[in-house]
Amino acid sequence: MRVELNEIRKYFGPVKANDGITITFEEGNIYGLLGENGAGKSTLMKILSGFQPFDSGELLLNGSDATFTSPREALAAGIGMLYQEPLDLPPFTILDNYLLGRDNKVIPDRQAAIQELIELTQRYNFDVDIKAHIDSLSVGERQQLELVRLLAGGAEVLILDEPTTGISAEQKDLLFASMRKLAKEENKTLILVSHKLSEVQELCDHAFVLRKGQMVGETDVPCPNEKLVEMMFGQLPERSPRPSVSLEDTMLSIKEMAIRTYRLSVEGLQLDVRSGEVIGLAGLEGSGQGLFLKACAGLLRPAKGSIQLADKDITNHSYHATLAEGVGYLAAGRLEEGLVAGLTLTEHMILGALERKFMIDWESSREETSKRIEHYQVIGTEASTADQLSGGNQQRLLFSLLNTPLRLILMEQPTRGLDVRSADYIWEQLYERRKDGTAIIFISPDLDEILDRSDRIAVFYGGQMLKVVEASETNVDELGHLIGGEL
Amino acid sequence: MSRSSWLERIWPLVPVVAALLFVVFLLLGFGAEPGTALSAIIDGAFGSTDKVLSVTAFWIPLLLASIGLMVTFTAGLWNIGIEGQLAMGAIGASAVALNVNAPPYILIPLEILAAMAAGALWAAIGGVLKTRGKVHEIFSGLALTNLAIILTNYLISGPWQPPEGGSFRGTAPFQDAALFPRLLESRFSPLTLILTLIALAVVAVMLSNTFWGLKLKALGKNPKSAFLLGVSSERETIYAMMFCGALAGLGGAVRVLSWFDSLRQSISGGIGFLALLVVMLAAYRLLWVPFIAFFFSAVLNGSITLQLRTQLHSSLGGILTGVLVLFVLLFGEYKKLGFRREPPETPAEVSHE
């Protein structure tokens, strides 16, 4: 089926998630949809699969107008989406789960469903025991099942959102083989949403790149990785130079650390950070850098290994105990993780302060808050609530909540949502802290930011710290290769 | 003034009027005279000193439970189990009243302490189940309330039954020294009013001016961010539950030592659930709580006279308060009504500007 998206727009308040995107997907092809976090690819695919409506634009299936109000309608029209988290109901058996999506009769026809399931799983070489309970399956097996359900529902267009996150290498090969078969032999349209360049290169015929809600480029693949990286991240204006600071003793020492979660295991982490040093963590999302940062903050307990801060072992410290050792942590989500909607800036300041008295001294807290507001150029008053601030100001507020002095600052996407000038100002403030010996570790999807701001860069790929490079001895091209897993 | 802001200002009255209209229609449907019914309720609540004192005596434990709920609501906890915490407080006070012989100035403080401790510990179970066992406080609250009621019934019909043989309705009346000093042969004890006003002041200061109050507020609005800002959600959840449980327990003591003179079946009398309605109506505004609670108490007590005078069942008062809460929750906030829908929240993943 040929899918045409014309001038699709979707705004969330002031945020332009999709700002006039025009794309055509032809049948029999596998497409890659690339873009960094927040580029608008998930929004676009949710629109296409009937999960949310668009504000304006046009959606054509084989040339005729279509609008969906639910994923069910979209599937009836032939569009199925495989979500990052498969949407099944864990306590069910596979058969029940399958029937739930398919059969509308009062008494379901189990025999026919079993036949259908067996036939479909065999056609794509999927190996699933249909009598098993869903919660006994791995993510990869659930995915295969969901794929079968969509195909049985009549999907001609299949959207796969980050399908390789959390599945094994064999399952990935099987998935890719079935995707090729679907496109080339059964003439279906496949769309792979991903930010893993290597997968897009391996599997797709053509790639579209989104940035800030717009289509910024397309190319046949395979093509050189740099071409995709440049389209994804773009070129940013020059930044203020980073003052050099003489690096002192080791502030943070990670030895033989392993972190294991249900999605991803990160093994063999080894890193020494000196006081005053800035370490950038590069990698495609879900490569392990986020887990590493959380483990350093005490939010995840490492499965093995040790974390030493200055001369103290903090491996088994809780998050709050880690904070008390002089560590600051900034999460990526502002109003989800970090700020409390409905609380004023003053209240945030009081909560974040290390010194805690029984009674609140509102007078001096307000004074301190207005000082910090001024220093960090937050546009708002000490009586504004966090949710009244714009995204960039929320980010500045988070920075103003960091206490002084700190030994270590851990940040996820520190300048997310800030324009270049504000980002620059935030980094100047952070450089100031290096003089006190504060070490900084940060994650950013923006390779230029990582290159410009770091002393050293630790590159993560597929649950490994692949390489640690000196920022002065590398460039965007090399980093682009590294985060794609090419050494 | 524009039309919409004028509407916005008088809007809080709309659900009240709607609830009254609903009840009027209900009365007409039963062939009753709404005017007579209304005057019977008013007369029943305020017709004599006795009646006013009775309304006040009922108001005290309701207010105590409501004040306690303000704390758990602020922390984002649905403390449905407050009914059971009230019953446990009544049991705690009764245990002292039945087993300790001492002059009133020792006995009464002991009873109060026992009641508050019993309520707090019962609430703490819910808190621990939530933080350690991931059991939602609504479910543990319902279960614990049932257990508290069963325990009351067991005590009445078993170990604490009156010497002349149990009637299954209550224990024998407590010794005089154990009872709160009451005013004019009524069920109202000025001592309990003083204690309640102290509790109100403490909670007012606690919520607005202490670090703990701020932590609860953050926890209630966004537990994840509160945690990242350094609030220990586990500890504060349990403490908030215990604080509320202690006040509810004190309310339970008022029930056995001033409203009644013994431990009775269904001693909590639905006051805990009623307090939930009070706090929902007040919507986080502590200063409204005493007035709403008093209104509830007046309507419910007035309904007893209504039944005597008009053959209408006294549950009409319960219907009025229940409908009122439903209407307020349904369209109490002008801004949240369907015809002025707010734009959907920005999802987390789209974040660029």
Chai-1 contact restraints between the chains, C-beta under 6 A:
chainA,res_idxA,chainB,res_idxB,connection_type,confidence,min_distance_angstrom,max_distance_angstrom,comment,restraint_id
A,F12,B,T346,contact,1.0,0.0,6.0,A-B,restraint_1
A,F12,B,V350,contact,1.0,0.0,6.0,A-B,restraint_2
A,G13,B,P343,contact,1.0,0.0,6.0,A-B,restraint_3
A,G13,B,T346,contact,1.0,0.0,6.0,A-B,restraint_4
A,V15,B,T346,contact,1.0,0.0,6.0,A-B,restraint_5
A,V15,B,V350,contact,1.0,0.0,6.0,A-B,restraint_6
A,A17,B,V350,contact,1.0,0.0,6.0,A-B,restraint_7
A,G38,B,E349,contact,1.0,0.0,6.0,A-B,restraint_8
A,G38,B,V350,contact,1.0,0.0,6.0,A-B,restraint_9
A,G38,B,S351,contact,1.0,0.0,6.0,A-B,restraint_10
A,G38,B,H352,contact,1.0,0.0,6.0,A-B,restraint_11
A,S42,B,E349,contact,1.0,0.0,6.0,A-B,restraint_12
A,K212,B,H352,contact,1.0,0.0,6.0,A-B,restraint_13
A,H320,B,G230,contact,1.0,0.0,6.0,A-B,restraint_14
A,L323,B,G230,contact,1.0,0.0,6.0,A-B,restraint_15
A,G333,B,A348,contact,1.0,0.0,6.0,A-B,restraint_16
A,E336,B,A348,contact,1.0,0.0,6.0,A-B,restraint_17
A,E337,B,K224,contact,1.0,0.0,6.0,A-B,restraint_18
A,E337,B,S225,contact,1.0,0.0,6.0,A-B,restraint_19
A,E337,B,L228,contact,1.0,0.0,6.0,A-B,restraint_20
A,G338,B,S225,contact,1.0,0.0,6.0,A-B,restraint_21
A,G338,B,L228,contact,1.0,0.0,6.0,A-B,restraint_22
A,L339,B,S225,contact,1.0,0.0,6.0,A-B,restraint_23
A,V340,B,A218,contact,1.0,0.0,6.0,A-B,restraint_24
A,V340,B,K221,contact,1.0,0.0,6.0,A-B,restraint_25
A,V340,B,N222,contact,1.0,0.0,6.0,A-B,restraint_26
A,V340,B,S225,contact,1.0,0.0,6.0,A-B,restraint_27
A,G342,B,K221,contact,1.0,0.0,6.0,A-B,restraint_28
A,L343,B,A218,contact,1.0,0.0,6.0,A-B,restraint_29
A,E347,B,L214,contact,1.0,0.0,6.0,A-B,restraint_30
A,I350,B,L214,contact,1.0,0.0,6.0,A-B,restraint_31
A,L351,B,A218,contact,1.0,0.0,6.0,A-B,restraint_32
A,L351,B,L229,contact,1.0,0.0,6.0,A-B,restraint_33
A,G352,B,L229,contact,1.0,0.0,6.0,A-B,restraint_34
A,R356,B,F211,contact,1.0,0.0,6.0,A-B,restraint_35
A,M359,B,N209,contact,1.0,0.0,6.0,A-B,restraint_36
A,M359,B,T210,contact,1.0,0.0,6.0,A-B,restraint_37
A,I360,B,N209,contact,1.0,0.0,6.0,A-B,restraint_38
A,I360,B,F211,contact,1.0,0.0,6.0,A-B,restraint_39
A,G391,B,E353,contact,1.0,0.0,6.0,A-B,restraint_40
A,G417,B,S351,contact,1.0,0.0,6.0,A-B,restraint_41
A,G417,B,E353,contact,1.0,0.0,6.0,A-B,restraint_42
